[in-house]
């Protein structure tokens, strides 16, 4: 049996403008190979992007070799609070059985007098699991509360010398580099001493199987694209993952290895692209071979868009087309790979609403992975199942709800608009605005500028 792992629930406390919020994914052990296309909707500044930030923090914590936690100047902690708490619940199925996995982490600011040097640090962290058997309870695998650490109920003070050294080194590295403790490579010896093979496989599943196919695409990517500066190509082919930045303003030199990856990405992209934007393809124009710094062989190239046998620099395409091209390989992954988990902020920006609805409907009906996205475009409410849609509220203590009173024949878009205008949901989902006040403020602002 192949191994599948999916996100089941996300709980957020004190992250940006979310004091408290949680949402579930309608996935269980019987439908793990069916797509979950989860949309988050709501008023500006009501907590949609906080979900993307939560996933970005998870991505950072799962990859301690590559990056540390962000600085406080990103204003991630809720006003007047001291710590962010995130809880992710996963379900996993493989030859060992069926399991619920829970990862909880508390992030605080480091104790530094220099505000420019203040970063988030892992203060508390726990990874636990339980078998999918009635009445089974969660078992703690790794638990950290500052320097109070235990692995499977073995406290650090009672460990063998080998185990203790492994834990202390991992804790020091975690603090020094602002990374996760639970997912540090230095813990390996302790885990082999105190965890069973099945339990170690649970951790490896998160570290390798889940993280390998986990992508977070935030608005920074789109901002560079809108400015016509950089196009971050998302990469999900073979064993290659990540992003390749492509300079839209000029030709670029890539190492031969990266060039070969780009060829495969574009070849894969073109298969789908010409069907969603009829006749359009992307072409690599190799200009020359030249040496890069360090004597590495490089390839200078430019990307072209080709339609009706007319070739133009890729930068000549619209923002929407560029965005589709940049993320298409990850959407292909969601369609084909049950372990793919892709998170995209403002998915609808720049993309024609009918086309976006068609793409999401296809993935929802026939895909296999998980796609989480934020959007303002209400067309999508007409094509996705209502239990895959979450809406932000005006209550910071309960940020995410699902609409009630939606029957199969009802249009979720109509119900949502009615809830904005008339209420009737468990929480207020829109902080009221007044068109008369808006008109008056526009007029007043114009007068004050004369």
Buried (B, 14 or more C-beta within 10 A) or exposed (E): EEBBBBBBBBBBBBBBBBBBBBBBBEBEBEEBBBBBBBBBBBBEEBBBBBBBBBBBBBBBBBBBEEEBBBBBEEEBBBEEEEBBBBBBBBBBBBEBEBBBBBBBBBBBBBEEEEEEEBBBBBBBBBBBBBBBEEEEEEEBBBBBEEEEBBBBEBEBEEBEEEBBBBBBBBBEBBBEBBBBBBBBEBBEBBBEBBBEEBBBBBBEBBBEBBBBBBBBBBBEBBEBBBEEEBBBBBBBBEEBBEBBEBBBEEEBBBBEEBBEBBBBBBEBBBEBBBEBBEEBBBEBEEEEEEEBEEEEEBBBBBBBBBBEEEEEBBBEBEBBBBBBBBBBBBBBBBBEBBBBBBBBBBBBBBBBBEBBBBBBBBBBEEBBBBBBBBBBBBBBBEBBEBEBBBBBBBBBEBBBBBBEEBEEEEEBBEBBBBBBEEEEBEBEBBEEEEEEEEEEEEEEEEEEEE
